[in-house]
Structures are given as C-alpha cells and as structure tokens.
Amino acid sequence: MNSDFILSFRPNILLVWNAQSRVMILKTNDWKITLENLKVGWQSALNILATRGATLSSLNQLIDESEGSYGKIKFYYFLQKVIKRGGICHSVHTNGRSFATSIPLILEYQFAECHAEINQKFVISRFAYCHKLENNMFLECPLATAHIILYDWRSAAIIALLASPIDCKDINEQISQISLETTQKFLSLLLSLKFIVLVQEDGRSKEESDLSLEQWEFHDLVFHCRSRKGRHMYPLGGTYRFRNKIGSLPAVKPVMSNEVIDLYKPNIKNLKATESAFTNILESRKSIRQYASDPLTAQQLGEFLYRSARLKSIIKTERGDISNRPYPSGGAIYELELYTVINICEDMVSGIYHYNPASHQLHKLADKTEVLERLLKDAYLASNKQCLPQVLIVITARFQRISWKYESIAYSLILKNVGVLYQTMYLVATAMEIAPCALGTGNSDLFAKAAGINYLVETSVGEFAIGSKIIG
C-alpha cells in the first residue's frame, strides 16, 4: 500500500485513550481493537486519522521517528486490519480542501488500490448514481463496497463527463479549474472502488463485456443491493424510525365512501368439512385467462374476498395495532389494500370499489369511466390479450404503514406480501372453481388518479384478474 490518498478513520469509530496505561481502544458497534504501550508516534498518527487525516507516507514518518522500521511494519498491518473492517476512508484533497471521500459500507471491506493512467479512457458504471444525503452529494453503486461523498462541484462535474469514454487530459480541458494530478487521483479512487471501468481498444468497457452484468437492469440491481444485507451499512429491518416523529397509519384504512355494498359471507366451518383436500387444490392451481359466458356473481366475489383478505382480528401492541388475516404479512402490518374494478359481475354495477376487510363491504368510488376502461385494457394486454377481466382486483400499498416500522426493506416486504396474497388468491379461486390470473404489471399512476389517492401515499403494486370458469 503506497497511497497518495488521505487516510482517515470512518466517522463511526470511537477512540478511547487511557493515559496511565497508554492503551488506546478503537471501537464501533461491530468490533473493537485494543492497542497497548503506545509511543508518541502512534498516538499522534491515531489522532490524525481520527481528525483531519493524512497520507500514508506522512503517517509512516511519524511512526518512523518514534519506532523505526519495525514500528512502520506494525502500523502497516494495523491499518490493513482496520481497512478490512471497513474503518478507513480514502480521500482526495485539492488546495488543502476535501474534493471527495470514500466511506466503506461493509464490515468485510477490501480496498484494491488501482492507478488510473493519464492517457487511459474510462467510463462510469451504468449502475452508479448520485443522490443527496445529509447536505452532501453521494455517489453510490451496487458493484462498489463504499460510497463517495462529492464535496466539490468539480468532482460532480467529472462524474457527468464520465458518462462517455474520457481520459484525464480531456477532463482537464473541459474543467480548467482543477489540476491534472487531482483529476488522476480522483479517477484512481473511482477505479479502485469500481465506480468507473476501463474502456478497451474496441471502444467497449469491461462492464459491457460481462454477460452476468448485461442481464441486470439498473433499478433491479440497486433494489437488490439496498434491500438485503451485505453491501451497505444503512439501518435495516424493524427500526421504528418514525415512532416519535410521525403517528403510524391505522391497521384498517378509514372508509372511502358512504355508498356501501354488503358482501356475502361463506360458512367457513362448512367449507372445511366439504371442500376438496388441500393437495388437490394446490395441484390444480393454474392461471386461467378465458371465462364462461355467464359472468362471475356478486356472491362469488364476496366469498372470494372473504376467504382471501378479510380482517379476522385486531391485536393491540405498544407500537400500534396489527392484525390477523387469511394471508401472511411482514410484521402483521398488512399495508395492502384491495380495490375491485368491476367490468361485468352479476348483481353489481360496473365501477371501482374499495374493499373494507373489517366490515366485509365494498365502498363505491366511481362509476365505469374512460379511466376504468384503460385499467381493464392494461389488464387485457398484461394477460396476453386473452380476455378482458370480469373483475380486476387492484392491490395497493399504504407505503407509510410499513415504512413507519421497517427501514431499507419496506418496499421489498411489500412485494413479498403481494406474492403471498397472490398465492392465497390462487388457492381460494381454485377451491371455488373460478378463473384466476395474477398479472405482471399495471399502471400505478393511472390507478391513483382513478381511485383519487395520492401516488406517494398509496397506489397499486399488483393486479389479479378473476372471472367465471369454463367447466368441462
């Protein structure tokens, strides 16, 4: 390691010094290192790493003055240990000011330093992205194990130029207010952390030649990385981050209209005694996209909703109400809502209805309109143009209901919950001998407008079509 980068401790590292025993303890929430019998050079080096930072050569000089070559070797292995635990930041400075700083995101961190040659062309990874966080601009990439704070407008400008293959000299021709040395150091930092890739002689980057990466879309890889452990240090799981800031949404959404339809309730005990065995239902499950000439009935729709999604009970807890329903849900939060878009259903008027799982009622929101027709047409296209759904069940999520508790994984949990609700609906429909089909896509913006809901507060995350089944 012969780095020109400015090295410093990661901000979350706490240094505890005992002057009498000359013991320094470095600790985070995840690890601790104890250093004993520290001489003046080591003390100075550690304090510099904890404050302004310095190059490795400057730190080695401090160690050399107090302990000589053997001390430098010990210090090198100490730094390697801290680096591998994600404890060292690498920075580029210009004119004594921070230009960019990398902050490790994982505990088993590796910094493989690379040198960007002045005449080599580089391009930024198509998975890299910038966003604002804590009054700074951050550069992140799911291929990297660190993120970079862009402290200077020129570092952000370089990122923009790297959208096309470019070398250090070309960058400096376009951004004259920066030295060639700083540009080269910054590109070396980006290259070391896999934010940029070398452009080959044929004009393609190594990333473009990677068949596994070629098959990932940007949003999928970012979502996968940020909603799982392993490549970030962001809080994850049930953190209840808004508990003392914002009240949680109620377990049951307030009614949306006064135009109410009471739905049929089946006798669950009778169904348990008379219905086909579970294995028969499971093995018979399949998507059906064509319907019988006689439409689905209001009784069938009522039974389907009751068996799939009714509210069984409310459970009071010190962190808000949770509930029990026929399908599982992460943390028993049940953020999903069901809306029925009625195309044709016996004894029911076409329109959009919200399902109230507590009262087992439908609340009418709108008559059949052009927007409703567009929703049905989208469902028709998503089902391979087989048939317009007789009833389209649109599944929405009250996003803040689940993000109030969960951090980093909230949307991931929503999609998992949609999946288990799909399977529950499939099995209920199969048992009832009606035609089910989960759809792969839908127009969330259009549905928010149709239902009169706020896209950022609640909108569609899944669609499920049902209709009467052709028997025989």
Phi, psi and omega per residue, in radians:
M1 nan 1.852 3.132
N2 -2.194 1.233 -2.900
S3 -1.686 2.497 2.977
D4 -1.641 -0.017 3.108
F5 -1.214 2.663 3.004
I6 -1.424 2.153 -3.127
L7 -1.717 2.468 3.073
S8 -2.695 2.796 3.090
F9 -1.259 2.586 3.029
R10 -1.076 2.494 -3.036
P11 -0.971 -0.443 -3.075
N12 -1.487 0.068 -3.142
I13 -1.483 2.238 3.114
L14 -1.813 2.291 3.083
L15 -1.831 2.213 3.112
V16 -2.081 2.077 -3.036
W17 -1.952 2.270 3.040
N18 -1.928 1.838 -3.028
A19 -1.149 -0.631 -3.085
Q20 -1.151 -0.805 -3.105
S21 -1.624 -0.052 -3.091
R22 0.922 0.814 3.121
V23 -1.970 2.284 3.069
M24 -2.012 2.270 3.090
I25 -1.965 2.196 3.019
L26 -1.824 2.235 -3.120
K27 -2.589 2.628 2.991
T28 -2.253 -3.017 3.066
N29 -1.199 -0.277 -3.020
D30 -1.954 -0.376 -3.097
W31 -2.718 2.899 3.140
K32 -2.538 2.405 3.055
I33 -2.186 2.266 3.122
T34 -1.896 2.209 3.121
L35 -2.015 2.184 -3.051
E36 -1.956 2.727 3.078
N37 0.913 0.854 -3.093
L38 -1.313 2.325 3.053
K39 -1.550 3.056 -3.015
V40 -1.043 -0.698 -3.114
G41 -1.075 -0.766 3.114
W42 -1.128 -0.774 3.132
Q43 -1.019 -0.775 -3.141
S44 -1.121 -0.768 -3.117
A45 -1.088 -0.743 -3.135
L46 -1.160 -0.702 3.115
N47 -1.144 -0.640 3.099
I48 -1.168 -0.745 3.098
L49 -1.078 -0.524 -3.116
A50 -1.471 -0.182 -3.094
T51 -2.094 -1.704 -3.000
R52 -1.460 -0.380 -3.097
G53 1.427 2.889 -3.131
A54 -2.830 2.899 3.072
T55 -1.286 2.831 3.130
L56 -1.092 -0.682 -3.127
S57 -1.107 -0.676 3.109
S58 -1.159 -0.722 3.120
L59 -1.158 -0.705 3.119
N60 -1.091 -0.634 3.134
Q61 -1.097 -0.710 3.092
L62 -1.081 -0.774 -3.127
I63 -1.169 -0.715 -3.097
D64 -1.076 -0.661 -3.113
E65 -1.158 -0.471 -3.105
S66 -1.825 -0.474 -3.029
E67 -2.303 -0.130 3.108
G68 1.315 -2.846 -3.040
S69 -1.103 -0.668 -3.135
Y70 -1.097 -0.692 3.110
G71 -1.120 -0.637 3.117
K72 -1.140 -0.654 3.115
I73 -1.130 -0.768 3.109
K74 -1.078 -0.720 -3.129
F75 -1.157 -0.654 3.111
Y76 -1.064 -0.819 -3.141
Y77 -1.194 -0.575 3.050
F78 -1.080 -0.832 3.138
L79 -1.059 -0.724 3.114
Q80 -1.055 -0.697 3.124
K81 -1.111 -0.756 -3.126
V82 -1.217 -0.674 3.108
I83 -1.050 -0.805 -3.101
K84 -1.162 -0.313 3.073
R85 -1.691 0.205 3.107
G86 1.253 0.539 -3.030
G87 -1.822 -0.035 -3.099
I88 -2.064 2.264 3.029
C89 -1.667 2.562 3.069
H90 -1.999 2.246 -3.068
S91 -2.220 2.687 2.958
V92 -1.966 2.231 3.098
H93 -1.987 2.684 3.009
T94 -2.466 2.242 -3.109
N95 0.950 0.666 3.083
G96 1.344 0.120 -3.130
R97 -2.078 2.646 3.136
S98 -1.189 2.310 3.120
F99 -1.836 -0.779 3.097
A100 -2.853 2.551 -3.140
T101 -2.395 2.314 3.057
S102 -1.632 2.417 3.108
I103 -2.158 2.074 -3.132
P104 -1.026 2.571 -3.095
L105 -2.017 -0.086 -3.118
I106 -2.317 2.790 -3.123
L107 -1.362 -0.627 3.119
E108 -1.687 1.266 -2.969
Y109 -1.632 2.503 3.042
Q110 -2.289 2.268 3.076
F111 -1.994 1.712 3.136
A112 -1.604 1.687 -3.029
E113 -1.155 2.274 3.112
C114 -2.133 2.646 -3.122
H115 -1.940 2.109 3.115
A116 -1.503 2.003 3.111
E117 -1.241 2.587 -3.047
I118 -1.079 -0.628 -3.060
N119 -1.656 0.078 3.115
Q120 -1.499 2.474 3.104
K121 -1.655 2.417 3.135
F122 -2.276 2.789 3.058
V123 -2.445 2.565 -3.118
I124 -1.292 2.573 3.087
S125 -1.046 2.460 3.122
R126 -1.248 -0.111 3.103
F127 -1.696 -0.059 -3.127
A128 -1.375 2.596 3.125
Y129 -2.679 2.677 3.095
C130 -1.904 2.556 3.035
H131 -2.716 2.767 -3.134
K132 -1.477 2.354 3.084
L133 -2.647 2.151 3.083
E134 0.914 0.866 3.064
N135 1.136 0.324 3.071
N136 -2.286 2.774 3.039
M137 -1.675 2.147 -3.108
F138 -1.886 2.440 3.017
L139 -1.851 2.189 -3.137
E140 -2.302 2.818 3.121
C141 -2.809 2.293 3.140
P142 -1.161 -0.196 3.063
L143 -1.499 -0.219 -3.097
A144 -1.778 2.714 3.111
T145 -1.898 0.321 3.051
A146 -2.569 2.768 2.931
H147 -1.994 2.839 -3.036
I148 -2.121 2.237 3.026
I149 -1.510 2.191 3.113
L150 -1.689 1.732 -3.060
Y151 -1.426 -0.360 -2.977
D152 -2.086 2.458 -3.140
W153 -1.038 -0.493 -3.119
R154 -1.251 -0.550 3.075
S155 -1.167 -0.665 3.073
A156 -1.174 -0.634 3.120
A157 -1.139 -0.668 3.099
I158 -1.087 -0.731 3.105
I159 -1.002 -0.734 3.133
A160 -1.121 -0.703 -3.141
L161 -1.168 -0.500 -3.107
L162 -1.304 0.034 3.034
A163 -1.109 -0.442 3.054
S164 -2.086 2.671 3.131
P165 -0.955 2.286 -3.072
I166 -2.734 2.659 3.073
D167 -1.977 3.077 -3.041
C168 -1.054 -0.739 -3.105
K169 -1.115 -0.744 3.129
D170 -1.125 -0.626 3.096
I171 -1.081 -0.800 -3.103
N172 -1.201 -0.443 3.054
E173 -1.193 -0.537 -3.120
Q174 -1.605 -0.430 3.088
I175 -2.145 1.541 -3.015
S176 -1.309 -0.256 -3.068
Q177 -1.480 0.373 -3.110
I178 -2.434 2.522 -3.127
S179 -1.373 2.707 3.099
L180 -1.099 -0.609 -3.141
E181 -1.108 -0.771 3.136
T182 -1.125 -0.743 3.116
T183 -1.042 -0.778 -3.123
Q184 -1.133 -0.707 3.120
K185 -1.117 -0.752 -3.124
F186 -1.121 -0.755 3.104
L187 -1.152 -0.582 3.078
S188 -1.128 -0.684 3.089
L189 -1.127 -0.800 3.127
L190 -1.081 -0.703 -3.134
L191 -1.185 -0.714 -3.131
S192 -1.077 -0.554 -3.074
L193 -1.761 0.113 3.055
K194 1.225 0.476 3.020
F195 -1.431 -0.492 3.073
I196 -2.163 2.761 -3.138
V197 -2.289 2.634 -3.137
L198 -1.248 2.382 3.069
V199 -1.587 2.214 -3.072
Q200 -1.421 3.036 -3.082
E201 -1.070 -0.506 3.138
D202 -1.419 0.068 3.107
G203 1.546 -0.057 3.133
R204 -1.749 2.601 3.078
S205 -1.529 2.830 3.098
K206 -1.087 -0.554 3.116
E207 -1.109 -0.670 -3.142
E208 -1.209 -0.372 -3.137
S209 -1.566 -0.081 -3.106
D210 -1.545 1.927 -3.068
L211 -1.136 -0.577 -3.141
S212 -1.207 -0.690 3.109
L213 -1.244 -0.587 -3.108
E214 -1.016 -0.522 -3.057
Q215 -1.596 0.040 3.035
W216 -1.683 2.365 2.952
E217 -1.571 2.687 -3.068
F218 -0.924 -0.942 -3.025
H219 -1.176 -0.544 -3.142
D220 -1.185 -0.772 -3.103
L221 -1.220 -0.684 3.093
V222 -1.108 -0.795 -3.140
F223 -1.091 -0.757 3.124
H224 -1.065 -0.782 -3.107
C225 -1.133 -0.796 -3.007
R226 -1.395 -0.292 -3.109
S227 -1.815 0.177 3.085
R228 -2.288 2.726 3.023
K229 -1.258 2.759 2.996
G230 2.153 -0.649 -3.083
R231 -2.216 0.396 3.021
H232 -2.786 2.812 3.118
M233 -1.977 0.271 3.129
Y234 -1.205 2.648 3.071
P235 -0.964 2.466 -3.055
L236 -2.493 2.348 3.068
G237 1.842 -2.743 -3.071
G238 -1.399 1.385 -3.097
T239 -1.607 -0.272 -3.088
Y240 0.875 0.821 -3.011
R241 -1.132 -0.371 -3.118
F242 -1.808 0.204 -2.999
R243 -1.006 -0.754 -3.097
N244 -1.763 0.217 -3.126
K245 -2.027 -0.769 -3.039
I246 -2.341 2.405 3.081
G247 -1.227 2.532 3.141
S248 -1.310 2.646 3.071
L249 -1.211 2.612 -3.133
P250 -1.138 2.723 -3.131
A251 -1.094 -0.566 3.106
V252 -2.049 2.253 -3.142
K253 -1.161 2.387 3.087
P254 -1.013 2.638 -3.097
V255 -1.048 2.559 -3.044
M256 -1.802 -0.201 3.072
S257 -2.815 2.887 3.133
N258 -1.680 -0.042 3.103
E259 -1.548 1.744 -2.902
V260 -1.992 2.478 3.032
I261 -2.110 2.110 3.056
D262 -1.324 2.332 -3.098
L263 -1.771 2.713 3.095
Y264 -1.169 2.425 3.084
K265 -1.998 2.065 3.125
P266 -1.316 2.814 3.070
N267 -1.544 1.817 -3.053
I268 -1.115 -0.645 -3.141
K269 -1.083 -0.743 3.110
N270 -1.131 -0.686 3.127
L271 -1.107 -0.696 3.115
K272 -1.052 -0.636 -3.070
A273 -1.426 -0.503 -2.976
T274 -1.942 -0.320 -2.992
E275 -1.362 2.773 -3.133
S276 -1.015 2.688 3.139
A277 -1.082 2.630 -3.070
F278 -0.989 -0.756 -3.110
T279 -1.072 -0.674 3.095
N280 -1.098 -0.717 3.122
I281 -1.145 -0.818 -3.111
L282 -1.071 -0.776 -3.116
E283 -1.257 -0.378 -3.130
S284 -1.574 -0.181 -3.066
R285 -1.096 2.330 3.060
K286 -2.859 2.824 3.078
S287 -1.406 2.311 3.125
I288 -2.189 2.146 -3.021
R289 -1.963 0.079 3.093
Q290 -2.201 2.617 -2.967
Y291 -2.168 2.805 3.049
A292 -1.246 2.863 -3.112
S293 -1.181 -0.606 3.062
D294 -1.405 2.267 -3.057
P295 -1.291 2.958 2.993
L296 -1.024 2.575 3.137
T297 -1.746 2.795 3.089
A298 -1.073 -0.599 3.112
Q299 -1.139 -0.737 3.116
Q300 -1.120 -0.722 3.116
L301 -1.095 -0.755 3.116
G302 -1.069 -0.781 3.116
E303 -1.110 -0.736 -3.128
F304 -1.055 -0.826 -3.128
L305 -1.181 -0.681 -3.140
Y306 -1.093 -0.804 -3.084
R307 -1.312 -0.420 -3.069
S308 -1.631 -0.667 -2.859
A309 -2.513 0.203 -3.099
R310 -1.184 2.794 3.025
L311 -1.480 2.112 3.114
K312 -1.522 -0.752 -3.121
S313 -2.851 2.742 3.028
I314 -1.836 2.370 3.136
I315 -2.038 2.115 -3.141
K316 -1.445 2.305 3.061
T317 -2.351 2.893 3.137
E318 -1.201 -0.256 3.119
R319 -1.947 0.502 3.072
G320 1.875 2.949 -3.107
D321 -1.396 2.434 2.966
I322 -2.143 3.085 -3.064
S323 -2.545 3.052 3.140
N324 -2.206 2.211 -3.125
R325 -2.415 3.036 -3.051
P326 -1.153 -0.397 3.133
Y327 -1.936 2.683 3.140
P328 -1.327 2.746 3.116
S329 -2.621 2.449 -3.119
G330 -0.983 2.109 3.128
G331 1.198 0.213 -3.066
A332 0.957 0.544 -3.112
I333 -1.316 -0.755 -3.133
Y334 0.952 1.180 3.105
E335 -1.451 -0.186 -3.066
L336 -1.398 2.458 3.072
E337 -2.120 2.632 3.132
L338 -2.012 2.321 3.043
Y339 -2.149 2.364 3.089
T340 -1.798 2.149 3.036
V341 -1.746 1.807 -3.033
I342 -1.528 2.041 3.008
N343 -1.579 -1.033 3.079
I344 -2.534 2.131 -3.137
C345 -2.668 2.215 -3.079
E346 -1.020 2.324 3.109
D347 1.216 0.293 3.075
M348 -2.335 2.531 3.124
V349 -1.486 2.394 3.112
S350 -1.040 2.516 3.141
G351 2.746 -2.971 3.123
I352 -1.926 2.292 -3.102
Y353 -2.267 2.547 3.010
H354 -1.752 2.332 -3.137
Y355 -1.565 2.197 3.061
N356 -1.694 1.888 -3.053
P357 -1.282 -0.312 -3.138
A358 -1.373 -0.803 -3.119
S359 -1.656 -0.130 -3.057
H360 0.922 1.033 3.122
Q361 -2.370 2.756 2.997
L362 -1.831 2.362 3.098
H363 -1.947 2.056 -3.065
K364 -1.284 2.332 3.139
L365 -1.900 -0.619 -3.096
A366 -2.805 2.660 3.030
D367 -1.330 3.077 3.099
K368 -1.171 2.097 -3.082
T369 -2.234 -3.141 3.086
E370 -1.093 -0.647 3.122
V371 -1.120 -0.739 3.089
L372 -1.055 -0.726 3.108
E373 -1.057 -0.677 3.124
R374 -1.161 -0.660 3.094
L375 -1.097 -0.759 3.126
L376 -1.153 -0.654 3.126
K377 -1.165 -0.694 3.070
D378 -1.036 -0.725 3.121
A379 -1.143 -0.676 3.087
Y380 -1.052 -0.779 3.125
L381 -1.182 -0.669 -3.136
A382 -1.198 -0.387 3.133
S383 -1.716 0.484 3.068
N384 1.133 0.551 3.052
K385 1.008 0.619 -3.120
Q386 -1.399 -0.855 -3.075
C387 -2.953 2.552 3.000
L388 -1.150 2.331 3.120
P389 -1.047 2.466 2.990
Q390 -1.240 -0.761 3.033
V391 -2.339 2.210 3.064
L392 -1.833 2.075 3.088
I393 -1.670 2.031 3.126
V394 -1.726 2.171 -3.133
I395 -1.726 2.115 3.081
T396 -1.935 2.950 3.046
A397 -2.212 2.329 2.937
R398 -1.485 1.646 -2.922
F399 -1.003 -0.750 -3.072
Q400 -1.245 -0.321 3.068
R401 -1.070 -0.656 -3.097
I402 -1.693 -0.563 -3.136
S403 -1.289 -0.267 3.054
W404 -1.079 -0.580 3.137
K405 -1.736 -0.802 -2.950
Y406 -1.744 2.462 3.122
E407 -2.099 2.463 -3.135
S408 1.246 -0.552 -3.062
I409 -1.926 0.126 -3.018
A410 -1.024 -0.921 -3.099
Y411 -1.211 -0.578 3.068
S412 -1.054 -0.723 3.104
L413 -1.154 -0.664 3.108
I414 -1.003 -0.814 -3.119
L415 -1.154 -0.647 3.065
K416 -1.102 -0.744 3.135
N417 -1.128 -0.641 3.056
V418 -1.072 -0.730 -3.134
G419 -1.069 -0.782 -3.122
V420 -1.256 -0.528 3.059
L421 -1.194 -0.696 3.038
Y422 -0.947 -0.865 -3.097
Q423 -1.125 -0.694 3.093
T424 -1.063 -0.770 3.118
M425 -1.113 -0.722 3.096
Y426 -1.025 -0.823 -3.078
L427 -1.192 -0.687 3.099
V428 -1.125 -0.794 3.141
A429 -1.088 -0.700 3.114
T430 -1.109 -0.762 3.116
A431 -1.118 -0.590 -3.113
M432 -1.492 -0.129 -3.093
E433 1.054 0.836 2.945
I434 -2.067 2.908 -3.007
A435 -1.622 2.058 -3.137
P436 -1.934 2.662 3.000
C437 -2.786 2.040 3.026
A438 -1.350 2.462 -3.104
L439 -1.863 2.580 -3.050
G440 -1.483 -0.283 -3.075
T441 -2.711 2.846 3.101
G442 -2.885 2.957 -3.085
N443 -1.728 1.745 -3.079
S444 -1.187 -0.647 -3.133
D445 -1.172 -0.752 3.134
L446 -1.100 -0.747 -3.114
F447 -1.165 -0.665 3.113
A448 -1.030 -0.691 3.112
K449 -1.203 -0.717 -3.109
A450 -1.130 -0.674 -3.086
A451 -1.592 -0.136 -3.139
G452 1.249 0.672 -3.136
I453 -2.073 2.793 -3.120
N454 -1.422 2.123 -3.086
Y455 -0.944 -0.619 -3.097
L456 -1.483 -0.210 3.135
V457 -1.749 -0.721 -3.124
E458 -2.790 2.266 2.962
T459 -2.810 -3.130 -2.956
S460 -1.268 2.455 3.088
V461 -2.239 -0.001 3.127
G462 -2.994 2.727 3.124
E463 -2.385 2.523 -3.102
F464 -2.494 2.119 -3.102
A465 -1.731 2.419 3.038
I466 -2.347 2.739 3.121
G467 -2.902 -3.141 3.123
S468 -1.294 2.502 -3.045
K469 -1.642 2.430 3.032
I470 -1.332 2.031 -3.085
I471 -1.653 2.346 3.081
G472 1.741 nan nan
